[in-house]
């Protein structure tokens, strides 16, 4: 139902009115970041078009709604890249399929994900299809990169821009899916993207990174040079350490920021809310100036590594600077 698309309420209301007023466009381009709700909205639009209740909404219980939800409605087609590209053969097959009369209604809908991945030949063939669409056909193209879509295709679509979801909406969605609040907030804080945040929450190495961040800051304050051993034996030998070092450093900045927020009495803004006792204990050893300088040191290290500096030496230098305060 449209009310289920509450995270993109304005877009849902716009599309609902379009169906109710019989002003549905023949082609839409849903453009926005991953996790902004484009695919869910496309499926909802298809349900609303075919729902047997016929009021511009979806009932979720009729045969059409259920078949679309399960991906087996004969008049709703999905097109996705084969390998890395959408090929001209896929567009030709789509045209052939849509040249036939709709099997169960006056409409046909196709949803094309990653529309920016079309080859030049496929894009040109789709353009011809959009210029002379069969009656009752609704095209829904999805993309994260609208700038990579041919201008001639853009001009024939009604472009609907999907803003990124607010951080709290992403956290709420993850918690609804059963993710622990602290982990959900940490993943969101370093991704700002529902799809990426969900992937991080499902990855064991990400949870391990959070533990390593806490251990490292504790070693820096309480175990002196042993923190260098932690860098070598715990971090650099961990899964994904080399590939995802930026993410580790982002988590470290988030953790130091949490300590600063606790120090300033702004507990409601803390990300790692499942670590409040540890945060309270660590904050005793860190002063405000040291935390601010520490975040700066981590960001400098991240920038240095982006220029292909030696990973181990850069991290060791970071640890020494954090110890010096």
Phi, psi and omega in degrees: 000155182299326181293343176286344179267042187296336182288339174233058189301316183297319179294318179299316180295320179298313181291323178299314179297324181299319179289315181299323182267009180055044180237033180291130178287160179277345180208134177236147169241111176270113185241129179173170182294160174303138178085006181273000174099013183299312185292317178299321180292323178296317178295319178297320179297317178298317178300316182296326178293320188259350185305134183289346177290327171073026181249015179086000177244187174237140182269341180072357184242337180291167184298319181296313180300317182292322181289324177293318179299325181271356175081025181229032174277131186293341182253010176239117185243143178245136178237129180221160180303138170264107191080245181250354186224154168268122190260160183299327179300323179294321179291321179296319178294323178296315179300317180297316179298319184278355175282341176280158177293141178303137188285322189232004178197185178273001185242158166222142181231136169233139181245118181250112179272149182051052183299337178289353181268010178292142170292165179301318181295319180294319180297318180293323178291321177297322180303316179296324179294321180287330181291326181229067183288140174300152181299134176087359181274133176239122178258136176232107180260135181244138179205150170263349185230076181299332181293344180266003177271139178305134179304326180292329175286318178304320184292342181256006178242151169274112185278127178241113183273127179259110176292154176297147181290143174300153182303317182294328178293320178296314179300315181299318179297317180296319179295324176298330180276002175099008179282139178298141185306314181298317179293319179298317181291321180294315180297321180291321182297332182255004181230322184053037187208122185299315182297312180294318180298320178296318178299318180296319181295333181273351184266124180297325182295332179291316176299323178293324176300318179299317179296318181296323178300313181296317179297319182297314181294327177291318178296322180300319185274330190244342187236013173054234185294347178298338178301328177293324176295321178300317179301315185284311188275330184258316184276303187294340178264358181283154175301138176070004186302311183290317183290329187241031182297326176302319181293320177299316180293325176297317178297324179294319177297317179299318180295314178296324176295321177299319178298319180293318179298320177296318179298327181271001179078026181247055184301330183295342182262002182289138180280307184277067187290345178273003182238031187297321179296318178294319179299315180299320181291317182291324185298331179302327184270344183251133173265169183301312182298319182295322179293317178297314178297323180297316178298321177298319179298317180295318180294323176297318179298317179299316178296320179298317181292334177293344177256025172065036173288162179297126187296307184296315181296321180295319179291322177295319177297320178299314181299315180298320180291324177293324177293323181287335180078000000 
